[in-house]
Amino acid sequence: QVQFVESGGGLVQPGGSLRLSCAASGRIFIIYDMGWYRQAPGKQRELVATITRGDSTRYADSVKGRFTISRDNAKNTVYLQMNSLKPEDTAVYYCSADVATERESQRYWGQGTQVTVSS
């Protein structure tokens, strides 16, 4: 019933910027913590950033100072502003959130969006 759709991925040169968006749809009561994860080829999925409903944030050490996570609760959307991108940022990026509906509360995942950083 609840779906998350990421957008904003693509190919960018090193040092460039991208902004990812992830919009939730469905009959949502409330979205609690939200986050961005990424998975590079041959690697486990890793945490990039998280944000609580009260806008407390946490970042992976590898992206601190370069990435910014934010959310718009009125739009049920989470964003990831990515600056100073590096080739090692290349991965499929997934958004995720803890969502409460009228029926249940659980973790939801988006389908992922590819980010490629290359010259």
C-alpha positions as CSV (number, residue, x, y, z in Angstrom):
1,Q,0.0,0.0,0.0
2,V,2.9,2.3,0.7
3,Q,5.5,3.0,-2.0
4,F,8.6,5.1,-2.2
5,V,9.9,6.3,-5.5
6,E,13.4,7.8,-5.8
7,S,14.4,10.3,-8.5
8,G,17.3,12.5,-9.3
9,G,20.0,10.0,-10.0
10,G,22.2,10.0,-13.1
11,L,25.7,10.5,-14.4
12,V,27.8,13.4,-13.0
13,Q,31.4,14.4,-13.1
14,P,33.7,14.3,-10.0
15,G,33.1,17.4,-8.0
16,G,29.6,17.8,-9.3
17,S,26.3,17.8,-7.4
18,L,23.1,15.9,-7.5
19,R,19.9,16.0,-5.4
20,L,18.0,12.9,-4.9
21,S,14.3,12.9,-3.9
22,C,12.2,10.1,-2.5
23,A,8.5,10.6,-2.4
24,A,6.1,8.3,-0.5
25,S,2.6,7.6,-1.6
26,G,-0.2,5.7,-0.1
27,R,-2.4,6.0,2.9
28,I,0.2,7.0,5.4
29,F,-0.5,8.0,9.0
30,I,2.9,9.2,9.9
31,I,6.5,8.7,8.7
32,Y,9.1,8.4,11.5
33,D,12.8,8.0,10.8
34,M,13.9,8.2,7.2
35,G,17.2,7.5,5.6
36,W,19.3,7.0,2.5
37,Y,21.4,3.9,1.9
38,R,23.6,2.9,-1.0
39,Q,25.0,-0.3,-2.5
40,A,28.0,-0.4,-4.8
41,P,28.8,-3.5,-6.9
42,G,30.3,-6.3,-4.8
43,K,29.5,-4.5,-1.5
44,Q,26.9,-4.6,1.2
45,R,24.3,-2.0,1.5
46,E,25.5,0.8,3.7
47,L,24.0,3.7,5.6
48,V,24.5,7.1,4.0
49,A,22.4,9.3,6.2
50,T,19.3,9.3,8.5
51,I,16.9,11.9,9.7
52,T,14.3,11.7,12.4
53,R,10.9,13.4,12.2
54,G,12.4,16.1,14.5
55,D,15.2,16.6,11.9
56,S,18.0,15.1,13.9
57,T,20.5,13.8,11.4
58,R,23.4,11.3,11.2
59,Y,25.8,10.7,8.4
60,A,28.3,8.1,7.4
61,D,31.9,9.4,7.9
62,S,32.6,9.1,4.2
63,V,29.9,11.7,3.3
64,K,30.1,14.1,6.2
65,G,30.5,17.7,5.0
66,R,29.4,16.8,1.5
67,F,25.9,15.3,1.7
68,T,22.9,16.8,3.4
69,I,19.7,14.9,4.2
70,S,16.4,16.8,4.7
71,R,12.7,16.1,4.7
72,D,9.4,17.7,3.9
73,N,6.8,16.0,6.1
74,A,3.9,17.8,4.3
75,K,5.1,16.2,1.0
76,N,6.2,12.8,2.6
77,T,9.5,13.4,0.9
78,V,13.1,12.9,1.9
79,Y,16.0,14.5,0.0
80,L,19.7,13.9,-0.3
81,Q,21.8,16.8,-1.5
82,M,25.1,15.5,-2.7
83,N,28.0,17.9,-3.3
84,S,31.6,17.4,-4.2
85,L,30.8,13.9,-5.5
86,K,33.6,11.4,-5.8
87,P,33.9,8.3,-8.0
88,E,33.6,6.2,-4.8
89,D,30.1,7.6,-4.3
90,T,29.0,5.6,-7.3
91,A,26.2,3.2,-6.2
92,V,22.5,2.5,-6.3
93,Y,20.9,4.8,-3.7
94,Y,17.9,3.6,-1.8
95,C,15.5,5.6,0.4
96,S,13.9,4.0,3.4
97,A,11.5,4.9,6.1
98,D,9.6,3.7,9.1
99,V,6.0,4.2,8.2
100,A,2.8,3.8,10.3
101,T,-0.4,3.2,8.4
102,E,-3.9,2.5,9.7
103,R,-3.0,-1.2,9.4
104,E,0.6,-1.6,10.4
105,S,4.0,-0.1,11.1
106,Q,7.0,-1.3,9.2
107,R,10.1,-0.4,7.3
108,Y,9.7,0.5,3.6
109,W,12.3,0.7,0.8
110,G,12.4,2.4,-2.5
111,Q,13.4,0.7,-5.7
112,G,16.7,2.5,-5.9
113,T,18.2,5.1,-8.2
114,Q,21.7,4.8,-9.9
115,V,24.3,7.5,-9.2
116,T,27.4,7.3,-11.3
117,V,30.3,9.7,-10.7
118,S,32.8,9.5,-13.6
119,S,34.8,11.8,-15.9
